[in-house]
Amino acid sequence: MIYKVVEGPKVVEGNACSYFENIINAQAQEGWRYHSMETIRETHKGGCFKKPADYTIYMLIFERDE
């Protein structure tokens, strides 16, 4: 089994379910099966005048046979 991770959107305008559905269907057309979605928190360091900012990243995980 091999896996592929696709980063989801940082900002979704409109229907989030449709957006993720489009990503999953596009990967399925390339032979990948949807496995799961994970979230991680990422902190970006601030610059001279900016404070550090936290972001949530959505990772869609796909799998297929080798």
N, C-alpha and C positions, 0 to 999 in steps of 0.2 A: 504494500500500500504506500502511495506517496501522497503528500499533502501540499496544499497551496493556500497562502493567506492573502486575502485582498482587503485593503484598508477601505472602510466605509467612509461616508462623508463626514466632515467635521461640522458642517451646517447643512440642514435639510430644509429647503423651502417647499412647502406644500405637503403632500402625503408621504410620510416616511415609509410606510409599508410598501407603497408602489415603487419607491426608489430602491429599497432592498430587494424587492421582487425582481426588478429589472437586472440587478447585479447577479442574482442567483440564476435567472434564466439565461443570461449571457454566458455564464460559466458552464451551465449545463449543455449549451450548444457546442462547447469545446470539449465535452466529455467528462466534466467534473461533477461530482455529487456533493451537494451541500452537507456539511457535517455539523457545524455549530457556529455561534457567534459569541465572541468574548469581548470584554471591555477592559481597557487598562487606563490608568491615570498617568498623564505625562506632565511634567513641570518644565516650562521654558524659563530660562534665566532671564531676568530683566536687564535692560541696557542701562545707559547712564541715567535716564530719567523715567524708566519703566520698572514697575514692580514685577516679580516673578508671577507667572500665570499658569494655572492648572487647566488641562484640557482632558477630555474623555475621548479616547480613540476606540472605534468599533472595528473589530477584525472579524471578517467572515472567513471561516475555514472550510475548505473543500478537500475532497479526497477522490482518488481513483486508483485502480489497479495499475501496477507497473507494466 
